């Protein structure tokens, strides 16, 4: 074996699987086997079938087996979450539902306000276009009688009963 190369793990037990790190190390060593019969000898030494490295090569080519040094720390999901995790999950779900309802209400309110603003704008434009026409005062009547603004009218004294 060459210096600087990882040593090929020898499998003394009859376990049926290797970790991704072991597969990668075995494939690196398998790729170094260039002499006739060296790949078969490698498989016998490691204790695997001749087709196993070929399957690993296909996995590597398909991207299903990658160099563990390049893979970030990926954690496998554990089985069932703990009691505290389930409680936290339920709390977060309730909070999410509450926030969703508030969002829907806020969106509905914004929609109503937008429609009301558009209506008020349309009303103000139509009011600008339709100026009330004041008729000229009739002859002999004072001008303040023709004005519809009643705030300018003289006050009426109260009746004494």
C-alpha positions in Angstrom: 0.0 0.0 0.0 1.2 3.5 -0.8 2.1 6.0 1.8 -0.5 8.7 2.4 -3.3 6.4 1.4 -5.9 5.3 3.9 -5.6 1.8 4.9 -8.4 -0.5 3.6 -10.5 -1.7 6.4 -10.5 -5.4 6.7 -13.8 -6.8 7.6 -13.4 -9.7 10.0 -17.1 -9.9 10.9 -19.8 -10.9 8.5 -21.7 -7.6 8.7 -23.5 -6.9 5.5 -23.0 -3.2 5.2 -20.3 -0.5 5.2 -20.6 3.2 6.2 -20.4 5.9 3.5 -16.9 6.7 4.8 -15.8 3.1 4.5 -17.3 2.7 1.0 -15.5 5.9 -0.1 -12.2 4.6 1.3 -12.7 1.2 -0.3 -13.5 2.8 -3.7 -10.4 4.9 -3.5 -8.3 1.8 -3.0 -10.3 -0.1 -5.6 -9.5 2.6 -8.1 -5.8 2.0 -7.5 -6.1 -1.7 -8.5 -4.8 -1.6 -12.1 -3.0 -5.0 -12.5 -4.8 -8.0 -13.8 -6.6 -9.8 -11.0 -5.9 -7.1 -8.5 -9.5 -6.0 -8.2 -10.7 -9.6 -7.5 -7.9 -10.0 -4.9 -8.9 -6.7 -3.3 -12.5 -8.0 -3.0 -11.4 -11.3 -1.5 -9.1 -9.5 1.0 -11.9 -7.1 2.1 -14.5 -9.9 2.1 -17.0 -8.5 -0.4 -18.5 -9.8 -3.7 -16.9 -8.6 -6.9 -20.2 -6.8 -7.9 -20.3 -4.7 -4.7 -17.6 -2.2 -5.7 -19.3 -2.0 -9.1 -22.6 -1.0 -7.4 -20.7 1.6 -5.3 -19.1 3.0 -8.5 -22.6 3.3 -10.0 -23.8 5.1 -6.9 -20.8 7.4 -7.0 -21.5 8.2 -10.7 -25.2 8.9 -10.0 -24.3 11.2 -7.1 -25.8 8.9 -4.5 -22.4 8.2 -2.9 -20.3 11.3 -2.2 -17.0 12.0 -0.5 -17.8 12.2 3.2 -15.2 15.0 3.6 -17.3 17.3 1.3 -20.6 16.5 2.9 -21.5 18.9 5.7 -22.6 17.4 9.0 -25.9 16.0 8.0 -27.8 14.4 10.8 -30.3 11.7 10.2 -33.7 12.3 11.7 -34.1 10.4 14.9 -37.1 8.3 15.6 -40.0 9.7 17.5 -39.5 13.2 19.0 -39.3 13.6 22.7 -42.2 14.8 24.9 -40.7 18.3 25.1 -40.2 18.4 21.3 -43.8 17.4 20.7 -45.0 20.0 23.1 -42.9 22.7 21.4 -44.1 21.5 18.0 -47.8 21.7 19.1 -47.2 25.2 20.6 -45.6 26.4 17.3 -48.5 24.9 15.3 -51.0 26.8 17.4 -49.0 30.0 17.1 -48.7 29.5 13.4 -52.5 29.1 13.1 -53.1 32.2 15.2 -50.7 34.2 13.0 -52.3 32.9 9.9 -55.8 34.1 11.1 -54.4 37.5 12.0 -52.7 37.7 8.6 -56.0 36.9 6.9 -57.8 39.5 8.9 -55.2 42.1 8.2 -55.3 41.4 4.5 -59.1 41.7 4.5 -58.9 45.0 6.4 -56.3 46.3 4.0 -58.6 45.3 1.1 -61.6 47.0 2.6 -59.5 50.2 3.3 -58.2 50.2 -0.2 -61.8 50.0 -1.6 -63.0 52.7 0.8 -60.1 55.0 -0.3 -61.0 54.4 -3.9 -64.6 55.2 -3.3 -63.8 58.4 -1.4 -61.5 59.5 -4.2 -64.1 58.8 -6.8 -66.7 60.8 -4.7 -64.3 63.7 -4.3 -63.6 63.8 -8.0 -67.3 63.8 -8.8 -67.9 66.5 -6.2 -65.2 68.6 -7.8 -66.8 68.2 -11.2 -70.3 69.1 -10.0 -70.1 72.5 -8.4 -73.5 73.5 -6.9 -75.0 76.3 -9.0 -76.3 79.2 -7.1 -79.1 81.1 -8.6 -78.8 84.8 -8.6 -80.8 86.5 -5.8 -84.3 87.5 -6.7 -84.8 91.2 -7.1 -85.7 92.8 -3.8 -84.2 90.0 -1.7 -81.0 90.3 0.2 -78.0 88.2 -0.9 -77.7 86.4 2.4 -81.1 84.7 1.8 -80.0 83.0 -1.4 -76.9 81.5 0.3 -77.5 77.9 1.4 -75.0 78.4 4.3 -77.2 79.0 7.3 -74.3 80.0 9.5 -74.4 83.5 8.0 -78.1 84.0 8.8 -79.0 86.4 11.6 -79.9 84.7 14.8 -83.5 84.5 15.8 -84.3 85.9 19.2 -85.9 83.4 21.6 -89.7 83.8 22.3 -90.8 84.9 25.7 -93.7 83.0 26.8 
